[in-house]
Amino acid sequence: MKWSFGDISIKRKLIVIIMLTSTIVLLMASTFYITNDLLTRRKTMVKKISTMTRVIAENSTAALTFNDEKTAAEILRAFNADPYIISAYIYKKDGSLFAGYMNEKIKWVNPSGRPLDHEHSYWDDHKKLPESITEGYTFWKDHLDLFQNIVLDGEIVGSIYIQYDLKELDAHINRYFTIGLVVLVISLVAAYILSSKLQRVISDPILELARTMKMVSHEKNYSVRVKKHRSDEIGILIDGFNEMLKQIHIRDEELGNLVEQVELRTVKLQQATERAYIMAQQTEEANLAKSIFLANMSHELRTPLNGIIGFSEVLIDKHYGELNEKQEEYLNDILSSGKHLLSLVQDILDLSKVETGKMELELSRINIGELLRGSLSMIKESAMKHGIRLKVDVKDIPETMIADERKIKQIVFNLLSNAVKFTDDGGSIHITADVVDVQWLRENVPPIFREEMVEIMEDSHTSYLKVSVTDTGIGIKHESLRKIFDPFQQEDDSISRKYKGTGLGLSLSKKLVELHKGIIWVESETGKGSTFSFVLPLVEETEAIMSLMKDKRSFVR
């Protein structure tokens, strides 16, 4: 089983936390102290050697001036006073070796592998000072290199190079590390002893609380209480636990009285649920019966209506004699009303077919561009009477697609008819078509219509044909955007009275779009016009046929 710090006991947690904190603090303090001491000693060492070198350099000016190598060598032997100086060399102005000193007590092995242009050191026979050497110092792992120019009257007359052994510094650092390690070990031992003793101040009350909780859980005895020893945070926790036990004890007594009431209410709820289920079934059956009744009645009404319309047209054409002005006016009213009523009956019939699942798609390959232009020509005369400008814009869309041509025409015609009806004289209507993908739908379909997107997303189509009808009409209030797609609904009664209509066109269009497994929505602003849009999946013939066979209900809602 994998070990976890959170699973160990609180006693060990406290000890671990104290020990870890102590270790980190001691390590940080030791590191800071040793590092600071090392830097300080390095600075002191460099300062000391620089001072000695400067004195030697000043004493060597005369020897360099008079080319007295013997005197220069004697001056360098003054470094015997410092046993850690490995070697010292004086160079002429041209970089050639002038005098040297080697500490015979220190056996020196030249290191290698360090680039000359990177550090102030070189490891040849020291007979020639490299041109890249500059004044300064460099710390190596085991020694220090120091270069200093010899100046006389402001002019460089030579250079001095010294190698200094770092054994003294290393010994000092090792001594500090040893002392620090001993202090760390002693401190950790002391911290462990103290934490083992002091953790009981915290862990004992908590463990007592845990034992009481376990007892209450097993025995269901809510009358026990935990004894409080102090008023710290643990004391507050114990007070809260005791108060919780008190409340549970009270609730436990009240619960016994409520059990019978709950059982009684459960029985009543079950009875109410059964009644609701029966009522839902009855409502569904009644709704289906209503749709069947409307479908049957629509068939029965169309026969006499066709007769009324036919005889009215015969009389208006004056096949049975002349008509006076009043008779002709009345007959035109009868014909107009009859056609309107027949259109209403046909809409009700189509809507009923969709709702009862009797309407199926008659799929074929259609030219969507020609269909849109043809639909626009159907309202052209009505639009011209009111000075409404018409425009069609078909973008990069497939030349053909699989759909029910008659139903698509009906959808587009309903949207165009509404656009003409609600657009004032001199306005414009613009119909567009383009191809969109699922991502575009997720980002652009208004939030109030996102619910309809769930069903079409399940079919995993990659592309859709989008058709939009935009007008400059009266617009729609935001709270009515969903309502207008319900049967027999318009924005309000005043709209119905002024523009006339049954409110079936948009509802039927919505059903027909959903029959194609698409969605329809509207974007509008009062007084600035509306844009009705619908999308249909672009599918191949075999896919469309399989889709219909899979869902014969045709999106019944």
LINDARA-V784189 format. One record per residue. NEAR is the number of other ideal C-beta (glycine too) atoms within 8 Angstrom. Layout:
near=NEAR
near=NEAR
This chain:
near=2
near=3
near=5
near=6
near=7
near=4
near=5
near=8
near=6
near=10
near=9
near=8
near=10
near=12
near=12
near=10
near=8
near=12
near=12
near=8
near=8
near=11
near=10
near=8
near=8
near=12
near=9
near=8
near=8
near=11
near=8
near=8
near=10
near=12
near=8
near=8
near=9
near=10
near=8
near=8
near=10
near=10
near=8
near=8
near=11
near=11
near=8
near=8
near=14
near=11
near=8
near=10
near=12
near=9
near=8
near=14
near=13
near=8
near=9
near=15
near=12
near=9
near=16
near=16
near=8
near=6
near=6
near=8
near=9
near=6
near=9
near=14
near=11
near=7
near=12
near=14
near=8
near=7
near=13
near=6
near=4
near=7
near=6
near=10
near=14
near=11
near=12
near=13
near=14
near=16
near=12
near=10
near=7
near=4
near=10
near=9
near=12
near=12
near=13
near=11
near=12
near=7
near=11
near=4
near=4
near=9
near=3
near=8
near=4
near=5
near=9
near=5
near=3
near=9
near=5
near=9
near=4
near=5
near=9
near=10
near=9
near=7
near=6
near=6
near=3
near=10
near=6
near=8
near=10
near=8
near=5
near=6
near=10
near=6
near=6
near=7
near=11
near=9
near=6
near=12
near=5
near=8
near=10
near=13
near=13
near=15
near=13
near=12
near=10
near=15
near=10
near=9
near=4
near=4
near=6
near=8
near=11
near=13
near=14
near=16
near=13
near=14
near=13
near=12
near=11
near=13
near=8
near=8
near=11
near=9
near=8
near=9
near=10
near=8
near=8
near=11
near=9
near=8
near=8
near=11
near=8
near=8
near=10
near=12
near=8
near=8
near=10
near=12
near=8
near=8
near=11
near=10
near=8
near=9
near=12
near=8
near=7
near=7
near=13
near=8
near=6
near=10
near=12
near=8
near=12
near=10
near=9
near=10
near=13
near=8
near=8
near=11
near=9
near=8
near=10
near=12
near=7
near=6
near=6
near=6
near=7
near=10
near=6
near=9
near=6
near=10
near=6
near=9
near=5
near=7
near=5
near=6
near=5
near=11
near=12
near=9
near=9
near=13
near=9
near=8
near=12
near=11
near=8
near=8
near=13
near=9
near=8
near=9
near=10
near=8
near=8
near=9
near=8
near=8
near=8
near=7
near=8
near=8
near=8
near=7
near=8
near=8
near=8
near=8
near=8
near=8
near=8
near=8
near=8
near=8
near=8
near=8
near=8
near=8
near=8
near=8
near=8
near=8
near=8
near=8
near=8
near=8
near=8
near=8
near=8
near=8
near=9
near=9
near=8
near=8
near=11
near=10
near=8
near=12
near=13
near=8
near=8
near=13
near=9
near=7
near=10
near=12
near=8
near=7
near=12
near=9
near=8
near=10
near=12
near=8
near=8
near=12
near=9
near=9
near=11
near=11
near=6
near=8
near=5
near=5
near=4
near=4
near=10
near=6
near=6
near=6
near=8
near=10
near=8
near=8
near=12
near=9
near=8
near=10
near=12
near=8
near=8
near=12
near=9
near=8
near=10
near=12
near=8
near=10
near=12
near=10
near=12
near=11
near=13
near=11
near=14
near=13
near=10
near=15
near=11
near=11
near=9
near=6
near=8
near=7
near=10
near=7
near=10
near=8
near=6
near=11
near=7
near=16
near=10
near=7
near=13
near=14
near=10
near=9
near=13
near=12
near=7
near=8
near=13
near=9
near=6
near=8
near=12
near=8
near=6
near=12
near=7
near=13
near=8
near=11
near=8
near=10
near=8
near=10
near=8
near=4
near=11
near=8
near=5
near=7
near=10
near=10
near=13
near=12
near=10
near=7
near=12
near=15
near=11
near=12
near=13
near=14
near=11
near=12
near=11
near=15
near=10
near=11
near=15
near=13
near=8
near=10
near=14
near=8
near=6
near=6
near=13
near=10
near=17
near=10
near=17
near=11
near=14
near=9
near=12
near=10
near=9
near=9
near=6
near=8
near=14
near=8
near=5
near=6
near=10
near=8
near=5
near=6
near=11
near=9
near=5
near=11
near=12
near=8
near=10
near=14
near=8
near=6
near=9
near=5
near=10
near=5
near=9
near=14
near=14
near=11
near=14
near=10
near=14
near=11
near=14
near=9
near=11
near=7
near=11
near=12
near=8
near=6
near=5
near=10
near=12
near=8
near=9
near=13
near=9
near=9
near=7
near=7
near=9
near=9
near=8
near=7
near=6
near=6
near=9
near=11
near=6
near=6
near=7
near=5
near=8
near=7
near=13
near=12
near=12
near=11
near=14
near=14
near=14
near=10
near=13
near=14
near=13
near=14
near=13
near=13
near=11
near=12
near=13
near=14
near=11
near=11
near=7
near=12
near=6
near=8
near=5
near=7
near=12
near=13
near=11
near=12
near=12
near=13
near=13
near=14
near=12
near=10
near=8
near=6
near=8
near=6
near=8
near=11
near=9
near=8
near=11
near=12
near=7
near=5
near=8
near=7
near=6
near=12
near=11
near=8
near=5
